[in-house]
Amino acid sequence: MTAAISTRNPQLDAVLGLGRCIFAAAIIAFGIETIVCALTVSHALGAQHSVIPVIPWLPAVPWIAYLFGAIWVMCGLGFLFGRTRRPAALIFGGLFFVLMLTLDVPKYVPYLANISLRTIVFEPLSIACLAWLLPGPGAIQSWLERASRYLVAISLIVFGVDHFLALGFIATLIPSWIPWHVFWVAFFGVAFIASGLSIALNILQRWGAAGIGLMFAIWVFTLHLPRVLGLYGIPGAPHNPDEWSSLFIAIALWGGLWALADNSTP
């Protein structure tokens, strides 16, 4: 009997296998940032925000932030180990999804054309769904696995469409040393939509998720990390929790999409 020949690439598998650790690190970072913001909420932060500036944008009530910050850290640690990965995914994904529905969606519904508010909804939605998918095929109920995949796909398509709707503004966020700003915004918009369709239709899903995850990885090192380190000279960026949140969001999407690719068939 002829042995089955694997079409998986060991080197690619090793790289994509890092996705779970990257995702876990981002969730732990969310938890730590939430707690740090809660410690300062009665001072400078409280004067500027009615919410904790860490997704899913919790109310600026310290004990609530302490509670969920601790949960995020514990779930992030749970993602690192096979035995605790499934319960961590169910708890984290469920809480993130419920908080998104109760805290973010009501703010967005009256202003459906607002791209910023739409992003605030679809970022935690996609992260929650990637958490549910993290343990791999068969780890959660089939309906939840299927719904999570479709919701991730829809989120990516929405991000792609919004790139075209806000083409000029997003182009201003690209560092000056990178040429052809408008071209890259349009290119990544197409990449978002193509990846979303790939995941939704399960056509080359592994490559679609891996590619868009790589895109987020590039953004982490060329855009978000330099901003929080103060390398682009943006006033107050190193101390701005919104900048740190953007960094951790990009890392979570990077890791979650690579984990999805790692769980997918070639």
C-alpha positions as CSV (number, residue, x, y, z in Angstrom):
1,M,0.0,0.0,0.0
2,T,1.4,3.4,-1.0
3,A,1.9,5.7,1.9
4,A,0.1,9.1,1.8
5,I,2.3,11.9,0.8
6,S,2.0,15.1,2.9
7,T,1.9,18.3,0.9
8,R,2.6,20.4,4.0
9,N,5.8,22.4,4.2
10,P,7.7,21.8,7.5
11,Q,9.3,25.2,7.4
12,L,6.1,27.0,6.8
13,D,4.4,24.9,9.5
14,A,7.0,25.9,12.0
15,V,6.5,29.6,11.2
16,L,2.7,29.4,11.2
17,G,2.9,27.4,14.4
18,L,4.1,30.5,16.1
19,G,0.7,32.1,15.6
20,R,-0.7,30.7,18.8
21,C,2.1,32.1,20.9
22,I,1.9,35.5,19.1
23,F,-1.9,35.6,19.7
24,A,-1.5,34.6,23.3
25,A,1.2,37.4,23.8
26,A,-1.2,40.0,22.4
27,I,-4.1,38.9,24.7
28,I,-1.8,39.0,27.7
29,A,-0.7,42.5,26.6
30,F,-4.4,43.5,26.4
31,G,-4.9,42.4,30.0
32,I,-1.8,44.2,31.3
33,E,-2.7,47.4,29.4
34,T,-6.3,47.2,30.7
35,I,-5.0,47.0,34.3
36,V,-2.5,49.8,33.8
37,C,-5.2,52.0,32.3
38,A,-7.4,51.2,35.3
39,L,-4.7,52.4,37.6
40,T,-4.6,55.8,35.9
41,V,-8.3,56.1,35.1
42,S,-8.9,58.4,38.0
43,H,-6.1,60.7,36.9
44,A,-5.2,61.9,33.4
45,L,-7.0,59.1,31.6
46,G,-10.3,59.8,33.4
47,A,-10.3,63.4,32.1
48,Q,-10.0,62.2,28.5
49,H,-11.9,59.0,28.2
50,S,-15.3,57.6,29.3
51,V,-14.0,54.2,28.4
52,I,-10.8,52.2,28.9
53,P,-8.9,52.7,25.6
54,V,-8.2,49.0,25.2
55,I,-10.6,46.8,23.1
56,P,-13.4,46.0,23.8
57,W,-13.5,49.5,25.2
58,L,-14.7,48.8,28.7
59,P,-16.3,51.5,30.8
60,A,-13.8,53.6,32.7
61,V,-14.7,51.9,36.0
62,P,-11.5,50.6,37.6
63,W,-12.9,47.4,39.2
64,I,-14.4,46.3,35.9
65,A,-11.1,46.9,34.2
66,Y,-9.2,45.0,36.9
67,L,-11.5,42.0,36.5
68,F,-11.4,41.8,32.8
69,G,-7.7,42.6,32.6
70,A,-7.0,39.6,34.9
71,I,-9.3,37.4,32.8
72,W,-7.5,38.4,29.6
73,V,-4.1,37.6,31.1
74,M,-5.3,34.2,32.4
75,C,-6.9,33.4,29.0
76,G,-3.7,34.5,27.2
77,L,-1.7,32.1,29.3
78,G,-4.3,29.4,28.7
79,F,-3.7,29.7,24.9
80,L,-0.1,28.6,25.4
81,F,-0.9,25.1,26.5
82,G,-2.8,22.4,24.7
83,R,-4.8,21.3,27.8
84,T,-6.1,24.8,28.6
85,R,-6.4,26.1,25.0
86,R,-10.0,25.1,24.4
87,P,-11.5,26.5,27.7
88,A,-9.4,29.7,27.3
89,A,-10.7,30.1,23.7
90,L,-14.4,29.6,24.8
91,I,-14.1,31.9,27.7
92,F,-12.1,34.7,26.0
93,G,-14.1,34.5,22.7
94,G,-17.4,34.4,24.5
95,L,-16.6,37.4,26.7
96,F,-15.1,39.4,23.9
97,F,-18.1,38.7,21.7
98,V,-20.6,39.7,24.4
99,L,-18.8,42.9,25.3
100,M,-18.6,43.8,21.6
101,L,-22.3,43.3,21.2
102,T,-23.3,45.2,24.4
103,L,-20.7,48.0,24.5
104,D,-19.6,48.7,20.9
105,V,-22.5,47.8,18.6
106,P,-25.0,50.2,20.3
107,K,-22.5,53.1,19.7
108,Y,-22.1,52.1,16.0
109,V,-25.7,51.5,15.0
110,P,-26.8,55.1,14.9
111,Y,-23.8,56.0,12.8
112,L,-23.5,53.2,10.2
113,A,-21.4,55.3,7.9
114,N,-18.7,56.0,10.5
115,I,-15.6,54.0,9.6
116,S,-13.9,54.5,13.0
117,L,-16.9,53.1,14.9
118,R,-17.3,50.3,12.4
119,T,-13.6,49.4,13.0
120,I,-14.2,49.4,16.8
121,V,-16.9,46.7,16.2
122,F,-15.1,44.5,13.7
123,E,-11.7,44.4,15.5
124,P,-13.0,42.7,18.7
125,L,-15.4,40.6,16.6
126,S,-12.6,39.2,14.5
127,I,-10.3,38.7,17.5
128,A,-13.1,36.8,19.4
129,C,-13.7,34.6,16.4
130,L,-10.0,33.9,15.9
131,A,-9.8,32.9,19.5
132,W,-12.6,30.4,19.0
133,L,-10.8,28.9,16.0
134,L,-7.4,28.8,17.7
135,P,-7.7,25.3,19.2
136,G,-8.2,23.8,15.8
137,P,-10.7,21.7,13.9
138,G,-13.2,19.8,16.0
139,A,-12.3,21.5,19.3
140,I,-15.5,23.5,19.4
141,Q,-19.0,22.9,18.1
142,S,-19.2,22.7,14.3
143,W,-21.8,25.6,14.1
144,L,-19.5,27.9,16.1
145,E,-16.5,26.9,14.1
146,R,-18.3,27.6,10.8
147,A,-19.8,30.9,12.1
148,S,-16.4,32.1,13.4
149,R,-14.8,31.4,10.0
150,Y,-17.5,33.4,8.2
151,L,-17.4,36.3,10.7
152,V,-13.6,36.5,10.3
153,A,-14.0,36.6,6.6
154,I,-16.7,39.3,6.8
155,S,-14.5,41.4,9.0
156,L,-11.6,41.2,6.6
157,I,-13.8,42.2,3.7
158,V,-15.1,45.1,5.7
159,F,-11.6,46.2,6.5
160,G,-10.8,46.0,2.8
161,V,-13.8,48.0,1.7
162,D,-13.0,50.6,4.3
163,H,-9.5,51.0,2.9
164,F,-11.0,52.2,-0.3
165,L,-13.6,54.4,1.4
166,A,-10.9,56.1,3.5
167,L,-8.1,55.9,0.9
168,G,-6.7,59.4,1.4
169,F,-6.8,59.4,5.2
170,I,-5.2,55.9,5.6
171,A,-2.5,57.0,3.1
172,T,-1.5,59.7,5.6
173,L,-0.8,57.1,8.2
174,I,1.9,55.3,6.1
175,P,5.4,56.4,7.1
176,S,7.0,58.9,4.9
177,W,10.0,56.7,4.0
178,I,7.6,54.2,2.2
179,P,6.8,55.4,-1.3
180,W,3.4,55.2,-3.2
181,H,1.1,55.6,-0.2
182,V,-2.1,55.5,-2.1
183,F,-1.0,52.4,-4.0
184,W,-0.2,50.5,-0.9
185,V,-3.6,51.4,0.7
186,A,-5.4,50.1,-2.3
187,F,-3.2,47.0,-2.5
188,F,-3.9,46.1,1.1
189,G,-7.6,46.8,0.5
190,V,-7.6,44.2,-2.3
191,A,-5.6,41.8,-0.1
192,F,-8.1,42.1,2.7
193,I,-11.0,41.4,0.4
194,A,-9.3,38.5,-1.4
195,S,-8.3,36.9,1.9
196,G,-11.8,37.3,3.3
197,L,-13.2,35.6,0.2
198,S,-10.6,32.8,0.5
199,I,-11.5,32.1,4.1
200,A,-15.3,32.3,3.5
201,L,-15.2,30.0,0.5
202,N,-12.5,27.8,1.9
203,I,-10.5,28.2,-1.3
204,L,-6.7,28.3,-0.5
205,Q,-7.7,29.3,3.0
206,R,-4.3,28.4,4.4
207,W,-2.6,30.8,2.0
208,G,-5.2,33.5,2.4
209,A,-4.9,33.5,6.2
210,A,-1.1,33.2,6.1
211,G,-0.8,36.1,3.7
212,I,-3.0,38.5,5.5
213,G,-1.4,37.5,8.8
214,L,2.0,38.4,7.2
215,M,0.5,41.8,6.2
216,F,-0.3,42.5,9.9
217,A,3.2,41.4,10.9
218,I,4.7,43.9,8.5
219,W,2.4,46.6,9.9
220,V,3.6,45.8,13.4
221,F,7.2,46.4,12.6
222,T,6.9,49.2,10.0
223,L,4.0,51.2,11.5
224,H,2.7,50.4,15.0
225,L,5.9,49.5,16.9
226,P,7.9,52.5,15.6
227,R,5.0,54.8,16.6
228,V,4.8,53.6,20.2
229,L,8.6,53.7,20.4
230,G,8.5,57.4,19.4
231,L,10.5,56.8,16.2
232,Y,8.1,58.7,13.9
233,G,8.0,61.8,16.1
234,I,4.3,61.7,16.8
235,P,3.6,63.9,19.9
236,G,2.6,61.8,22.9
237,A,2.5,58.5,21.0
238,P,4.7,56.5,23.4
239,H,2.3,57.4,26.2
240,N,-0.9,57.2,24.3
241,P,-2.9,54.0,25.2
242,D,-4.7,54.1,21.9
243,E,-1.4,53.7,20.1
244,W,-0.5,50.7,22.3
245,S,-4.0,49.2,21.7
246,S,-3.5,49.5,18.0
247,L,-0.2,47.7,18.3
248,F,-1.7,44.8,20.3
249,I,-4.7,44.6,17.9
250,A,-2.3,44.2,15.0
251,I,-0.3,41.5,16.8
252,A,-3.5,39.6,17.8
253,L,-4.7,39.6,14.2
254,W,-1.3,38.6,13.0
255,G,-1.1,35.6,15.4
256,G,-4.7,34.6,15.1
257,L,-4.6,34.5,11.3
258,W,-1.4,32.5,11.3
259,A,-2.9,30.0,13.8
260,L,-6.0,29.7,11.5
261,A,-3.6,29.1,8.6
262,D,-1.8,26.5,10.6
263,N,-5.0,24.7,11.3
264,S,-6.1,24.7,7.7
265,T,-5.4,22.1,5.0
266,P,-2.9,23.1,2.3
